[in-house]
Amino acid sequence: MSFTRPRALTVGDLLAVAAPSAAFDVGQLARGVAELESLGFRVRVPEGIDAKSRFAAGSPERRLAELKALFQDHEVAGIVCARGGAGASQLLPLLDPGLLAEHPKVFVGCSDITFLHVLLNRLGLVSFHGPMAAGDLARGNYDRDSFWRAVTGEGGPYASAPDDLLALRSGAGRGRLLGGCLSILASAAGTPWALAPDREGTLLFLEDVNEAPYRIDRHLRQLRASGAFEGVRGVVFGDMKGCAPPSAAAFSLEDVILDALADLDVPVALGLSSGHVVTGALTLPLGVRAHLSCGPGGARFEVLEAAVA
């Protein structure tokens, strides 16, 4: 399957904020907008985006209309989500896949936004697992360099530095980078919006936050049983913040991961800081080719091609 890359962003382009998931703090959003503007972009915040309905940023109809309008608007060069949380799955049966495919553009978010990344990737569209406007952008807790490289194509694709990653299983593999938030991917398994691995080779990125080790084990086994690991050539995990067992436990998170991925003869690494991170959230383009190598000298992850055209 070939993937369509969105147009590269340039200084002065218009970015729009969308809130397809949970409600957010308006003060945080204002700080995130200011951060995007400091990078040289114009930013639009749609009217009504601060609506609240239970846990979400307004009704599914409001959020759906917002996304549709932003994808259809030719002036909008890219969309940055306000935050994750919950709610994006409500939109999946309502979104028009044809509309999304006809209007490829930079789309950035993480956490619950993984539902939308999977939909876009199933349509053969590159998307961006990265910081959100009322989240890490607002806090300044993101990696500016990887964000800029990913959405503008300037400076070349991202590659990890020595000592960034912990190698859990040796080997080398390359494939199409897919994935996102582990618990969201497990929730989508068995639905029409499940992760669709590239049978010619997938490099799988998985991350989460505050999931107990037994839940990490459950999510991984659910994904394996559902076929999400077919054709996987390597697995790289995020920071997995708050997912380790108590210090007094007789096992580690690494033990849990390797047990769940037993008999999967591919390289496995831990510590790619995108999504729920300790510090410096990376922007990872999903749908492009990437490479992972693990050995006695450590692990290295690198994106092999530009994510924008």
Buried (B, 14 or more C-beta within 10 A) or exposed (E): EEBEBBBBBEEEBBBBBBBBBBBBBEEBBBBBBEBBEEBEBBBBBBEEBBBEBEEBBBBBEBBBBBBBEBBEBEEBBBBBBBBBBBBBBBBBEEBEEEEBBEBBBBBBBBBBBBBBBBBBBBBEBBBBBBBBBBBBBBBEBBBBEBBBBBBBBEEEBBBBEEEBBBBBBEBBBBBBBBBBBBBBBBBBBEEEBBBBBBEEBBBBBBBBBEBEBEBBBBBBBBBBEBBBBEBBBBBBBBBBBEBBBEEEEEEEBBBBBBEBBEEBEBBBBBBBBBBBBEEBBBBBBBBBBBBBBBEEEBBBBBBBEBBBE
